[in-house]
């Protein structure tokens, strides 16, 4: 279940312009403190994770 700002934005987007979408988000974990590079890797929010999500969306879009 997703709650919060991300869900509100996703709902507004798909209601006005139905598009396949994926969200990058931190998993349900306690927050940590550290260097940005470490946190981005640890929470899977780096460029490689974004590319992976984009590829997932594109594969669904082209499957239609």
DSSP file (Angstrom, degrees, kcal/mol; ACC not computed):
  #  RESIDUE AA STRUCTURE BP1 BP2  ACC     N-H-->O    O-->H-N    N-H-->O    O-->H-N    TCO  KAPPA ALPHA  PHI   PSI    X-CA   Y-CA   Z-CA
    1    1 A X              0   0    0      0, 0.0     2,-0.4     0, 0.0     0, 0.0   0.000 360.0 360.0 360.0 134.1    0.0    0.0    0.0
    2    2 A X        +     0   0    0      2,-0.0     2,-0.3     4,-0.0     0, 0.0  -0.891 360.0 177.3-107.4 137.1    1.3    3.4   -0.9
    3    3 A X        +     0   0    0     -2,-0.4     3,-0.3     4,-0.0     2,-0.2  -0.968  35.6  27.4-134.4 151.4    0.3    6.5    1.1
    4    4 A X  S  > S-     0   0    0     -2,-0.3     4,-1.9     1,-0.2     3,-0.2  -0.632 104.4 -19.8 108.7-159.8    1.3   10.1    0.9
    5    5 A X  H  > S+     0   0    0      1,-0.2     4,-2.6    -2,-0.2     5,-0.2   0.874 128.1  55.8 -61.3 -43.0    2.4   12.7   -1.6
    6    6 A X  H  > S+     0   0    0     -3,-0.3     4,-2.6     1,-0.2    -1,-0.2   0.902 108.9  47.9 -58.7 -42.0    3.7   10.1   -4.1
    7    7 A X  H  > S+     0   0    0      2,-0.2     4,-2.6     1,-0.2    -1,-0.2   0.899 111.0  51.0 -65.4 -40.5    0.3    8.4   -4.2
    8    8 A X  H  X S+     0   0    0     -4,-1.9     4,-2.2     2,-0.2    -2,-0.2   0.918 112.9  45.1 -64.1 -43.3   -1.5   11.7   -4.6
    9    9 A X  H  X S+     0   0    0     -4,-2.6     4,-2.5     2,-0.2    -2,-0.2   0.932 113.6  49.9 -65.8 -45.4    0.7   12.7   -7.5
   10   10 A X  H  X S+     0   0    0     -4,-2.6     4,-2.5    -5,-0.2     5,-0.2   0.912 111.0  49.9 -59.8 -43.2    0.4    9.3   -9.2
   11   11 A X  H  X S+     0   0    0     -4,-2.6     4,-1.6     1,-0.2    -1,-0.2   0.923 111.5  47.7 -62.5 -45.2   -3.4    9.4   -8.8
   12   12 A X  H  X S+     0   0    0     -4,-2.2     4,-1.5    -5,-0.2     5,-0.2   0.898 112.8  49.6 -63.3 -40.7   -3.6   12.9  -10.4
   13   13 A X  H  X S+     0   0    0     -4,-2.5     4,-2.7     1,-0.2     3,-0.3   0.954 112.8  44.0 -64.6 -50.8   -1.3   11.9  -13.3
   14   14 A X  H  < S+     0   0    0     -4,-2.5    -1,-0.2     1,-0.2    -2,-0.2   0.747 111.7  54.6 -72.4 -21.0   -3.1    8.7  -14.2
   15   15 A X  H  < S+     0   0    0     -4,-1.6    -1,-0.2    -5,-0.2     3,-0.2   0.846 119.4  31.6 -76.1 -33.3   -6.5   10.3  -14.0
   16   16 A X  H  < S+     0   0    0     -4,-1.5    -2,-0.2    -3,-0.3     2,-0.2   0.741 139.1  14.0 -96.3 -25.5   -5.6   13.1  -16.4
   17   17 A X  S  < S-     0   0    0     -4,-2.7     2,-0.4    -5,-0.2    -1,-0.2  -0.652  79.0-141.6-151.1  85.3   -3.2   11.3  -18.7
   18   18 A X        +     0   0    0     -3,-0.2     2,-0.3    -2,-0.2    -4,-0.1  -0.313  40.6 151.6 -60.0 112.0   -3.3    7.6  -18.3
   19   19 A X        -     0   0    0     -2,-0.4     2,-0.2     0, 0.0    -2,-0.1  -0.967  51.2-101.3-136.7 150.2    0.3    6.5  -18.6
   20   20 A X        +     0   0    0     -2,-0.3     2,-0.3    37,-0.1    37,-0.1  -0.531  51.2 176.7 -68.7 141.7    2.3    3.5  -17.3
   21   21 A X        -     0   0    0     -2,-0.2     2,-0.3    35,-0.0    33,-0.0  -0.992  24.1-164.9-148.2 155.2    4.4    4.6  -14.3
   22   22 A X        -     0   0    0     -2,-0.3     2,-0.4     2,-0.0    31,-0.0  -0.936  17.9-138.9-131.2 154.7    6.7    3.3  -11.7
   23   23 A X        -     0   0    0     -2,-0.3     2,-0.6     2,-0.0    -2,-0.0  -0.946   2.7-145.3-119.6 141.4    7.8    5.0   -8.5
   24   24 A X        +     0   0    0     -2,-0.4     2,-0.3    21,-0.1    21,-0.1  -0.905  40.3 150.5 -98.0 125.3   11.2    5.2   -6.9
   25   25 A X        -     0   0    0     -2,-0.6     2,-0.3    19,-0.2    -2,-0.0  -0.979  49.2 -96.9-151.2 160.7   10.8    5.1   -3.2
   26   26 A X        -     0   0    0     -2,-0.3    18,-0.1     1,-0.1    17,-0.1  -0.595  44.7-115.6 -78.2 144.1   12.6    4.1   -0.1
   27   27 A X        -     0   0    0     -2,-0.3     2,-1.6     1,-0.1    -1,-0.1  -0.289  48.8 -75.5 -71.4 164.9   11.5    0.7    1.3
   28   28 A X  S    S+     0   0    0     -2,-0.0     2,-0.3     0, 0.0    -1,-0.1  -0.461  88.9 125.0 -67.6  91.6    9.8    0.7    4.7
   29   29 A X        -     0   0    0     -2,-1.6     2,-0.2    -3,-0.0     3,-0.1  -0.954  67.5 -91.4-144.5 159.5   12.9    1.1    6.8
   30   30 A X        -     0   0    0     -2,-0.3     2,-0.0     1,-0.1     0, 0.0  -0.503  53.3-103.5 -70.8 145.5   14.1    3.5    9.4
   31   31 A X        -     0   0    0     -2,-0.2     2,-0.3     1,-0.0    -1,-0.1  -0.271  35.6-157.1 -68.7 155.6   16.0    6.5    8.1
   32   32 A X        -     0   0    0     -3,-0.1     2,-0.4     2,-0.0    -1,-0.0  -0.833  10.4-131.6-127.0 166.6   19.8    6.6    8.2
   33   33 A X        +     0   0    0     -2,-0.3     2,-0.3     6,-0.0     3,-0.0  -0.964  50.1 102.3-119.2 138.4   22.4    9.4    8.1
   34   34 A X        -     0   0    0     -2,-0.4    -2,-0.0     4,-0.0     5,-0.0  -0.978  69.6 -35.0 173.0-176.6   25.4    9.4    5.9
   35   35 A X     >  -     0   0    0     -2,-0.3     4,-2.4     1,-0.1     5,-0.2  -0.304  57.1-117.1 -62.6 148.3   27.0   10.6    2.7
   36   36 A X  H  > S+     0   0    0      1,-0.2     4,-2.9     2,-0.2     5,-0.2   0.894 113.5  54.0 -56.1 -45.2   24.6   11.2   -0.2
   37   37 A X  H  > S+     0   0    0      1,-0.2     4,-2.0     2,-0.2    -1,-0.2   0.915 110.5  46.9 -58.0 -44.1   26.3    8.5   -2.4
   38   38 A X  H  > S+     0   0    0      2,-0.2     4,-3.1     1,-0.2    -1,-0.2   0.932 113.8  47.5 -62.7 -46.7   25.9    5.9    0.3
   39   39 A X  H  X S+     0   0    0     -4,-2.4     4,-2.6     1,-0.2    -2,-0.2   0.904 110.3  51.4 -64.7 -41.8   22.3    6.8    1.0
   40   40 A X  H  <>S+     0   0    0     -4,-2.9     5,-3.1    -5,-0.2     6,-0.6   0.902 115.9  41.7 -62.7 -40.2   21.3    6.8   -2.7
   41   41 A X  H ><5S+     0   0    0     -4,-2.0     3,-1.2    -5,-0.2    -2,-0.2   0.936 115.5  49.4 -70.9 -45.9   22.9    3.3   -3.1
   42   42 A X  H 3<5S+     0   0    0     -4,-3.1    -2,-0.2     1,-0.3    -1,-0.2   0.852 117.8  39.6 -63.5 -36.6   21.5    1.9    0.1
   43   43 A X  T 3<5S-     0   0    0     -4,-2.6    -1,-0.3    -5,-0.2    -2,-0.2   0.289 111.1-120.2 -97.5   9.2   17.9    3.2   -0.6
   44   44 A X  T < 5S+     0   0    0     -3,-1.2    -3,-0.2    -4,-0.1   -19,-0.2   0.917  74.4 126.1  54.5  51.8   18.2    2.2   -4.3
   45   45 A X      < +     0   0    0     -5,-3.1    -4,-0.2    -6,-0.2    -1,-0.1   0.121  36.4 114.7-123.0  18.7   17.6    5.7   -5.6
   46   46 A X  S >> S-     0   0    0     -6,-0.6     4,-1.9    -5,-0.1     3,-0.5  -0.200  84.5 -89.4 -84.1 178.7   20.6    6.2   -7.8
   47   47 A X  H 3> S+     0   0    0      1,-0.2     4,-2.7     2,-0.2     5,-0.2   0.874 125.3  55.7 -57.3 -41.6   20.7    6.6  -11.6
   48   48 A X  H 3> S+     0   0    0      1,-0.2     4,-1.8     2,-0.2    -1,-0.2   0.856 108.2  48.9 -63.8 -33.0   20.9    2.8  -12.2
   49   49 A X  H <> S+     0   0    0     -3,-0.5     4,-2.0     2,-0.2    -1,-0.2   0.873 110.7  50.2 -71.8 -37.1   17.7    2.3  -10.2
   50   50 A X  H  X S+     0   0    0     -4,-1.9     4,-2.5     2,-0.2    -2,-0.2   0.916 110.0  50.5 -66.0 -42.6   15.9    5.1  -12.1
   51   51 A X  H  X S+     0   0    0     -4,-2.7     4,-2.6     1,-0.2    -2,-0.2   0.911 108.4  52.9 -60.8 -42.3   17.0    3.5  -15.4
   52   52 A X  H  X S+     0   0    0     -4,-1.8     4,-1.8     1,-0.2    -1,-0.2   0.910 110.8  46.6 -60.2 -43.2   15.7    0.1  -14.3
   53   53 A X  H  X S+     0   0    0     -4,-2.0     4,-2.3     2,-0.2    -1,-0.2   0.897 111.0  52.2 -66.6 -40.4   12.3    1.7  -13.5
   54   54 A X  H  X S+     0   0    0     -4,-2.5     4,-2.8     1,-0.2    -2,-0.2   0.921 108.6  50.6 -60.9 -44.1   12.2    3.5  -16.8
   55   55 A X  H  X S+     0   0    0     -4,-2.6     4,-2.2     1,-0.2    -1,-0.2   0.875 108.8  52.3 -63.0 -36.9   12.9    0.2  -18.7
   56   56 A X  H  X S+     0   0    0     -4,-1.8     4,-1.7     2,-0.2    -1,-0.2   0.929 111.5  46.2 -62.7 -45.7   10.1   -1.4  -16.7
   57   57 A X  H  X S+     0   0    0     -4,-2.3     4,-2.5     1,-0.2    -2,-0.2   0.929 112.5  50.0 -63.4 -45.5    7.7    1.3  -17.8
   58   58 A X  H  X S+     0   0    0     -4,-2.8     4,-2.4     1,-0.2    -1,-0.2   0.877 107.7  53.7 -63.6 -36.9    8.8    1.3  -21.4
   59   59 A X  H  X S+     0   0    0     -4,-2.2     4,-0.7    -5,-0.2    -1,-0.2   0.883 111.6  45.7 -66.1 -36.3    8.4   -2.5  -21.6
   60   60 A X  H  X S+     0   0    0     -4,-1.7     4,-0.5     2,-0.2     3,-0.3   0.892 111.9  52.0 -70.3 -39.4    4.8   -2.2  -20.3
   61   61 A X  H >< S+     0   0    0     -4,-2.5     3,-0.9     1,-0.2    -2,-0.2   0.911 112.1  45.0 -63.4 -42.0    4.1    0.7  -22.7
   62   62 A X  H 3< S+     0   0    0     -4,-2.4    -1,-0.2     1,-0.2    -2,-0.2   0.642 102.3  67.5 -78.5 -13.4    5.3   -1.3  -25.7
   63   63 A X  H 3<        0   0    0     -4,-0.7    -1,-0.2    -3,-0.3    -2,-0.2   0.621 360.0 360.0 -79.7 -12.4    3.5   -4.4  -24.7
   64   64 A X    <<        0   0    0     -3,-0.9    -1,-0.2    -4,-0.5    -2,-0.1   0.498 360.0 360.0 -66.1 360.0    0.1   -2.7  -25.3
